[in-house]
Amino acid sequence: MKVWLIGAYGIVSTTAMVGAEAIKKGVAPKIGLVSELPHFDGIEKYAPFSFEFGGHEIRMLDNAYEAAKEHWELNRHFDREILEAVKDDLEDIVAKKGTALNCGSGIKGLGDIKTLEDEGLSLAEIVSRIEEDIKSFADDETVVINVASTEPLPKYSEEYHGSLEGFERMIDENKKEYASASMLYAYVVLKHGLPYANFTPSPGSSIPALKELAEKKGVPHAGNDGKTGETLVKTTLAPMFAYRNMEIVGWMSYNILGDYDGKVLSARDNKESKVLSKDKVLEKMLGYSPYSITEIQYFPSLVDNKTAFDFIHFRGFLGKLMKFYFIWDAIDAIVAAPLILDIARFLLFAKKKGVKGVVKEMAFFFKSPMDTNVINTHQQFEVLTEWYRRLK
């Protein structure tokens, strides 16, 4: 199968590429892949573990190997022998110039970038260039995943985002202030009948206009914001308190991170949408809103080693207040990258089974899943396995 990655030279994308090629060559195990669990036996028939990668990027490095090596030099997040074993494969992956339209001030933290809008292109021309790139790569077994940096909250317009007709009119009228890169990518992908996933908190395909397009084209899509670290723990742990009928009075989450992701999120406008994505899960799971603090801070020396400090104040029997603490300390790309491969496989499976529109059964993979209030990790996994078993 083919996977087109938006943000192809980021650490998550390149780690996914390294992992896919290393597993294929037999130099790495399949640990960390949800799709390889016994619950999903037979998925190989629909989505073989054999990947070809392409993508869009705004950091114009020579190829995916150079990008992966840059990240490796900073993080040492796997054995160097693995990187060298797949060097030839990654050198063949050269990303196309992408768009960062309305992606926020945090994008400046990525260093020297080149984008389509730098060429003075209109929305229609940007869309046309994206179409050319993807059409030259895609076939009937292609999935597109947005792994780019987090965009600020969009300037929402019911006129332009509320219907497909309005969205296409926005493009024709070149109303750039209402568009964002993730929306434009999702539009092109769904228009051409390709499954799409949004691994970021950015709008992507979540606006009504693009949900309408997915239904019209009969194509599956899923998102938003990959659930990989502290929120994964939160949505797994919080149900324990609910099961025991204990009240969560307050929950503080303090996240520190470095690398390019941290640089982008150090900008207030980019950070806002990420904090909202992380912060909404408690209310959805518990049915009430405990006092909550969610903070994300840039800490350069950590690079991709994201660390979260969580403090939970809860009330138990006889009204007694008690405390629970935990620390999450993990290489973000290592916990995120396998999910890119999993999501691609499940979306291709969904397409082959005739699923269209939002695949809410894939909520397990996301912090802010579309069209469902099932946030509890345990329940999400049950929904995913039942959905697969039923369609298989």
Summary of the structure (lengths in Angstrom):
residues: 392
radius of gyration: 20.3
end to end distance: 18.5
largest distance: 66.2
contacts: 1398
relative contact order: 0.15
helix: 49%
strand: 18%
